Amino acid sequence: MTVSEKELLKKEKKYCSWGDTVHYLEPPKFFERCEGIYLYDKKGTPYLDLQMWYSAASFGYKNERLGNALKEQLEKLPQLACQYLHSEKVELAERIAKSMEKLFGLKGRVHFNVGGSQAVEDSLKLVRNHTGKSLVFAFMGGYHGRTLGASAITSSYRYRRRFGHFSDKAHFVPYPYCFRCPYGKKYPDCGMYCVKQFEKLFETEYNGVLDTKVNESEYGAFYIEAIQGTGGYVIPPKEYFPYLKKILERHHILLVDDEIQMGFHRAGKLWALAEFHVKPDVVVFGKALTNGLNPLSGIWAREELINPKVFPAGSTHSTFSSNTLGTALGLEVMKMCEEENVEKKVKEKGKAFLSRLKALQKKHKKIIGDVDGMGLALRMEMTKSDGYTPDRHLADRIFAEGMKGNIRTSKGTFGLVLDVGGYYKNVFTIAPAFDVTESEMDLAVGLLDQLIKRCIRK
Ligand SMILES: Cc1ncc(COP(=O)(O)O)c(C=O)c1O
């Protein structure tokens, strides 16, 4: 006998911790099935998903090729302790390392773990091991996860508030968020004022980051997201990262590129940082590496930082770190990326989607303050009628209405799955599946249009 949703909700309230979720709806929603770009509820209503599990399922739900790779591995070698080797691990590491050679011209090695935050932790150990420093820079608006170490370099105090003192908390630097410039400037007239302000920190020892006599910084690395994910899919001007990198090189500070959300082509190229022509020292990845199936994450680092002489066996380890199911999936994802020209597809589809969002903005220009995108990482800021003041409540209402699954169209009744992010929680971070079709884009924007009309009437 199946248990009713009402009963399940009662049990959830009683037995499930909420600490491991991000419940935004009351009551939270159940889904039964997923396929392609849709989630389905019990009644069979399709919910067009514009967020694809925070970009972890970029290649579509129940992707057939990846499903087959998983089944094959289940038949062949579903379990193996990480002290032994299996071919998929080695081949996946090779492909990722070669992608870094191709895109950045750098040689290095790959190291696995199971979740994004754990990989961030591993990268922190790597930075400490190489530099002897436990302090790092990170961006305001940045998100790197919720383990203790990752919380220390994530900008939100909300994630640290109840958990004591974080002696290794990052020094947070304003991100180049031009629509809401932290310095009140306008690009390009600003002359890159923000990065120059960062540069100023190194002018004198009294700014607290550098011993100018020996040119040694108290900070070992700068953690970046080339495009901020949870921060609201904020895209920096193209000159920003090349300028930042020069400052870091001058003071021997490592650049750690968190590609957990933007990696695997979300913004176009395999690694989003490559869009900005800057070389990283360390790259952290996760999410779409296995398309949200058996989880796997990892780091790549330059050979000098990670070779076994300096970072020997056991430097970090998880029982599940290079698990066979995850590495088989990761290998298949990398093959797909190489064989299916995903970059071209993402760029073309991203353009088509962005132009539809811009048209939608024209229609509702007072309350859609900004629309932007790179590849299929798209953003839409909901604002008050001045086109600027963030309207978090409107974004929340649209999100909740989309979840009702009652939007009527000529193609049937749909729901719409959205995710709200951004510094003021007024931004829809839009990450459609890479195989989204033109007619699905039309449908998605039509659904958004209906939801906006519904919510501004309220
Ligand atoms: C940029 C970035 N870094 C790190 C993380 C943490 O990854 P996980 O949730 O797998 O621990 C996330 C997750 O959203 C992310 O977007």
PDBQT file of the ligand as one rigid body, heavy atoms in Angstrom, charges set to zero:
ROOT
HETATM    1  C1  LIG A 501      30.021  27.484  -6.574  1.00  0.00    +0.000 C 
HETATM    2  C2  LIG A 501      29.696  26.412  -5.573  1.00  0.00    +0.000 A 
HETATM    3  N1  LIG A 501      30.645  25.949  -4.765  1.00  0.00    +0.000 NA
HETATM    4  C3  LIG A 501      30.403  24.983  -3.869  1.00  0.00    +0.000 A 
HETATM    5  C4  LIG A 501      29.145  24.440  -3.726  1.00  0.00    +0.000 A 
HETATM    6  C5  LIG A 501      28.909  23.356  -2.698  1.00  0.00    +0.000 C 
HETATM    7  O1  LIG A 501      28.691  22.150  -3.344  1.00  0.00    +0.000 OA
HETATM    8  P1  LIG A 501      27.857  20.995  -2.596  1.00  0.00    +0.000 P 
HETATM    9  O2  LIG A 501      26.479  21.546  -2.390  1.00  0.00    +0.000 OA
HETATM   10  O3  LIG A 501      27.902  19.826  -3.550  1.00  0.00    +0.000 OA
HETATM   11  O4  LIG A 501      28.568  20.715  -1.312  1.00  0.00    +0.000 OA
HETATM   12  C6  LIG A 501      28.117  24.900  -4.549  1.00  0.00    +0.000 A 
HETATM   13  C7  LIG A 501      26.752  24.369  -4.407  1.00  0.00    +0.000 C 
HETATM   14  O5  LIG A 501      25.774  24.988  -4.739  1.00  0.00    +0.000 OA
HETATM   15  C8  LIG A 501      28.383  25.908  -5.490  1.00  0.00    +0.000 A 
HETATM   16  O6  LIG A 501      27.439  26.402  -6.292  1.00  0.00    +0.000 OA
ENDROOT
TORSDOF 0
